[in-house]
Amino acid sequence: MTLLRLPVVFLLAAMLVPAAPAFAQDSGSATTIVPTRAPKEKRNLLVRNKFFIKGKRVEISPQFGLILNNPMNQEVYAGVGVTYHFNDRIGLEVAGNYAFLGGPSNGKPLSKAVLRLLDSSDRVESVDPGLIASVSAIWSPMYGKINPFGLAVINLDFYFAFGLGYGSEQIEMLALVSDGVTEQLQLSEAAATNHLFLVNFGFGTKVFITKWLNFKFDARIHITYDQVLDFDTEEAAARNRTLGNQVNRLTCHDADSGAFCKPSFPSIFALNFGFGFWMPGDAKVRMAQARRR
């Protein structure tokens, strides 16, 4: 082995030998050894220097949304939600929304397609949601920061919702009227209101623009129980047809109607978009927290 190869051998040997933990000698005693590793934290913080504080604050959220699972009608609504955040994880939301499209003007092409297959005297039942009011628990188990492409730090808050509420809907009987050139949907009689008890659950996220303003997006499913006309068997279909062409799910609410009905669990799947305005201010909340400590 030549002298030039010795440094290379020593370097390889140093890389292969496992590193030993570092120790420091106490200056007061030659036999005391103190480990230099920092003690392990009892509770690791997921995100340090949190940008926003939610506890003891009120969030006011104007919003609008789309109902995506109505087969007969296009549905758009607007409303507002008010949430009191007890702490950074738990809040209570009170919200009200109103679907402002109604009547035959918001009918989808499917409504006309179904009516074309029926006799001109037949009617098709259509449901137009109206008011949706709810009280929901808000649980925020996760928050975080992302820095896409190193351009800006985006503060996020993820949450889940579960609650109860009330919903109203307009039950419409649609007819197809044609003048030989154009076809139009019309109501064969005035719409009637159906009142419902709703259970809702969903999830969403908030993107904080400032410490008092965030952009909000969530998806909610509202589920209820109702009864609808039963056409699954020949006997039930024949009986319901004898009741006339204006019968609908509201007929099932009348015990003396003689209609054949079956249980149903209709749902409303909604996408919400909006902004959240927070008060009191962030500085005031932080000062209050510092005093409590």
C-alpha positions, 0 to 999 in steps of 0.5 A: 500500500502506497502512501497516497492510498492511506488517506483514502483508506482512513476516509472509508473507514471513518464513513463505515464506523457508526456514529456514537452519541455525543456527550459533554463532560461536566466541568465539576466532576471528571466522571459525570457525563451529560447527554447533549440531546434535547429532551423530547417534547411531550406534545409536538406541535403540528404547525408553529406560529399559527396565522389565525386564531378561531377560539372565542370568535364569531364567523359571519359567512355570506354564501351561495351554492348549487344543488346538483342532484335535482333531476328536473330543475336547475337550483341556485341558492344564497344565504348566510351562516353564523358560527361561534367558535368555542375554541380552535376545533369546535364551533356551532353554526346557524345557517339559512339558505333560500333557493330562488329559482322556481316554477317551470322556468328552471326546468331541465331538458329531462322534464320535457323529454319525459312529458313527450313520452306521456299522453298530453293530459298526463302531468309530471311531478317536480320538486323545487327546494326553497328554504333550508335552515340548519344548526350544525356542529363544526369540527376542525381537526386539521389546519396547516400551511402550504407554500406552492412553488415557494411563492406564498404561504397559504393558511388552510383550515379543514372542517366537518359539519353535522347537524339538523334542520328544516327544509321547505320545497314546492311540489309542482305538476308540470305540463308540456304546452306546444304551439306547433313551433315551440314547447314550454313547461307550464304548471297545471295548478298552483304549487303546494309546499312540502315541509321536511325535517333534515339531517345534514353532514359534510366537509369543507375547507377555508383559505385565510386571506387575512386574519379577519377574512377567509374564502370558504368552500364546502359540500353538504348532503341534506337527507330527509324522510318522506313518502312518494307514490308507489308505481313498482307493482301493477296493483299500486300503479293501477290504483294511483292512476285512478286518482287522477293526473294531479296526484303527487307525494303530498297525496300520501300525507292524506290518510284517506286518499287511497293512494299506494305509497312507499317510504323514500329518503330524498336528499339534497347534495349542495356545493357552497361557496362564500367568504367568512368575516371574523370578529372580534379582531385577531389582536384583541383575541390574542391579548385576551388569551395572553391575560388568561395565561 
